[in-house]
Amino acid sequence: MKSENLEVICPMITPFDNESKPSRDYLKVFLEDMKEYGVTKIFPLGSNGLFNLMTLQSKQNFLKMIREEAIDFDVLVGVGSQNTEEAVELAKFAEDLGFNKIVLQPTYYNKAEQSWIMRHFEAVSEVFSGKLYIYNIPQFTGSRVEIDTMKAIVENIGRIEGIKDSSGDIRFFNEVASTFSNNLKVYQGQDDLLLQSLVIGAKGGVCGTTNINPLVTDVYKYFTEGNMEMATRTQRIFNQFFRMVNEYPFPAMVYTAFYRKHNIRGRLPDPITTMQKIVESKIIDVLNFTKHIEVE
């Protein structure tokens, strides 16, 4: 299977330097990893990217780096924010840089009503002429984007290319897939639910573990090849890895493993301190975990 057909998107980390600023050098290292893994689609400034702990200026600086360094990648820019004004500004900035796809979730902290979510998407769409992705992650935003709201966003805006559901609610995902998968790209945002989601109509997955390990891409590969036995076996093996990565608060282990793998120094933005508390043996276990599952 050619890598350009791989519908596994990496919701990428922001490779912070030792002063908690996005690093161009570390970004280059990350992109080389993606090429090695066969991942050609990246999603910066999402949850793995810790966008919520970055200033608008820092986000803009990072997007400039992405524009200049990730020329071989399909980029879906996260423009999420706790307020609509900043999301609008970031969307305009992304378009000015030449990006044509953005990902947007509801605002957070104040639990958004469905009408607020609708207005949030409309306001951002008014300043961005490219494709939009609806991002549902209620455990972080406090509000689920309901099916009827998704329908209204799709109908009223008309440039929705896909939906990422990270709710972890497979029944809700089933409803999303059955409603939209014939016309939109529907992605599972929880790596351990990828195979189940592909079976019920997902286009692919937006999988955070691809920052440090390509194993989940094998699940997709075997499924698309029609090898359900290997897809199932690989998902089960992968789920062991997924549990190891998530033993510590999200997404500390992903950053720690990336930094350790490349022997580089980096520090997450304040107030996160989890990296310093991760047990050395746990890091080694994650780094040594199987990277590919081959047919015997």
N, C-alpha and C positions, 0 to 999 in steps of 0.2 A: 504494500500500500504506500502510495506517495505521501510524503509529509504534508504537502500543501492541502491534501484532503482531510487531514486530521482535525476533527472538530473537538479538540480538547484545548481549551484556552487557559493560559496561566494567569491567574489574578496575582500579579507579581508583587513581590516585596519592593519597598523603596530601599535601595542599598545605601544606608546611612554610613557616613564616616565616623570617626571617633569623636566628632563634635556634633553628632546628630543632624548632619546636613547631607542631602543627596550627593553621592559621589559619582562623578563621571567614570573614573577608573573602575570602580566596583560595578557600575552598570555594564561596562564592557565585559567584565568577567561573567556577569549574570547572563548576558545575551549569548555568550559563547556556550554556556551550559544549555540554553534553550536550543541552540543549533545542534548540539550533541544529542539532546533528547528527542529531536524531531518536532519540537513545538514551534509553530510559526505565528501563533496568535497570542497577544499579550494584552492584559487589562491593568494598566497602571492606575494608582490612586483609588484603589478599592480598600476593602477591609484589611487584607493582607498588607497593603501598602501604608497602613496607619495614617491615612489621609486626614483623619479627624484630629491628629496631633500635630499637623503641619499648618504653618501660616499660608495665606494665599500666595505670598511672594515665593515661598519655598516650593509650593506646588507648581507655580509657573516656571520657576527655574528648572525643576525636574522635567516638566513637559518639553522645554527647549532641548534638554539633553536627549530625551526620547526621540524627538523629531530628528535630531542630528545623527544619533547613533543607531536607531532601530529601523533603518531604511529597508531592511529585508523582512520586516514583520508587519502583520496586519494588527493595527493598534486600535483598541476600544478604550477611549479615555474616560476614566471616572470623574464626574463633575459633582459628586454628592457633597452636600454641605448641611450644616444645621440651620441655614437660612437661604431663602430663595435668591436674595440679592447676590450672594457670593457664588451660588451655583450658576446664575446667569452670567456673571463676569467671567467665571472659569470656562463656561461653554463658548463665549465669544472669543476668549483668548485661544482656546483649542482650535476653533475654526480659522482664526487669523494665522495660526501656525501651519494650517493645511490639513488638520485631522478631519475626517469625515464621518466618524462614529463616536458616539458618547454613550455612557451608561449612567443612569440616574435612578436614585432611590428616594423615598420620602425624606423630609426633614426629620430630625430626631430631637430628643429630650422632651419637648412638648408633644404628647401623643397626637399625631395628626388625624383629623377626621378625613373621610374619603373626599370630601369637597376640597379640602386643603391640598390633598395629594394631586387632585386633578388640576388645580390652579398652579401648583408647583411645576408640573410637567408642561402645562401650556406656556407658562412664562419663559421657561428655558427653551422650548421649541420655537418661540418667537424670535430668538436671536441666533438660532443654529439651524442651518439649512440642510445638514446631512442626516444620517440615519441615527435613530435613538433606540436604546435598549432599556426596557423596564427592569428594574432590579428590586426584587422583593426579599427583604431580610428583616422580618419583624422582630426577631430577638434583639436586634441592635437599634432599630428605629422606633420600636414601640407600637407600630401600626402595620398591619398586613395590607398589601394592595389587593383588594378584593377583585373577584372575577369581573363583576359589573364595571368596576373602575378601570380595570385593564381594557375591557371592551370599549369604554368611552374614550380612553386615551388613544387607542388604536384608530377608532373611527374619527375622532376630532382632529388629531394631529396628522395622521396619514403617512407618517414616515417611520413607523415603528418597524424595526427589522427583527427584533428578538426579545425574549424575556429570560432573565436569569432568576430562578427561584432557589433561594438558599434557606427556606424556612425549615427544612428537615422534616416537613409534614408530607409524607408520601401520598396520603389521600388528597391533600390539596394539590400537590404536584400532578397527580393523575387528572384532576379537574382542569388544571392549566393546560396540560398536554392535549387532552381530548378536545378542549375548546379552541386552541390556537395552533397546534403543531402542523396542521395542513397548510397554513399560510405564513407562519412565522417560525423563526428558529427558537426553539424552547430548550434551555440549558439547565441542567441540574447543578446547583452550587455546592452540594455536599458530596465529597468524593466517595464516601462509603455507600452512597445510594446510586452510584452511576449506572451499574448494570440494570437494576430494577427500573430506572428511569428510561434507559434506552429501550427496554422491552415495551414500555407503555407510550413511546413516541417521542422521547427526547432526541434532539439533534446531536447533542454531545454534552460535555461537562465543562464547567469553569472550576478547575480543580487546583486548590492551593498547594497540594503536595508536589505538584510539578515544579515548584521552585527548587526542590532539592532531590527529586527522584522521579523518573519517568514511568514507574511501574503502572500507574493508573492508565497510561496510554495503551498498554497492552490489553486492558479490559475492552477498551473501545475497538482496538484493532481486531481482536478475536470475535467480538460481536459482529462487526461489519463484514467479517469473512464468513459468518454463519457458523462459527465454531463455538457453540454454546457451552460445550463441556470445558474447553479451555478458558472461555470468558468467565464462567462460574468459578472455576478453580483459581483463576488469577484474582478475581474480586475478593475471594475468601483470604487468599494470601495477603493481598493488598490491605485488607481491613485490619490485619495484625499491625502492619506498619502505621496505618492511620491512628490506631489506638496509642501507639508509642509516641507519635508526634503530638497528640493531643493530651498527653499525660500532664503537660504543663499548660498554664493559661495561654490561650491563642493570642498572637501567633509566635510566641517567644522561641519555641523549638525550631521553627522554620528558619528564623534569622540566625539562631545560634549554629545550626548545622551548616548553613551557607557560609558563614564567616569561618567556622572551623575547617570546613572542607578546603577552603582557599587560603587558609592561614593569613587572614586579613583582620584588621581591627575595625570594629564598628560599634556604635552605641545607639540604642533606641531612644527616642525622645522621652523626656520627662513626662509623666512620673513613673514610667515603666522600669522596674528593677528586676524582673524575673530572670533575665539572662544570666545574671551573676549567681543565681541560686540553682541552676540546672546541674544535676550530678554528672560528672565527667563520663561515667560508664554509660549513662543514658544517651549522651551525644554520640559516643562511639557506636552504640547499638543501632542508632538511626542511620549513621553514615555507612555502616556495614551491611545494611539490609539489602536484600536482592533488588537489583535495578531492572531486570527483565525476566520474564518467565517464558521459556522456550518450550515448544512442543517436543515431548520425549519421543 
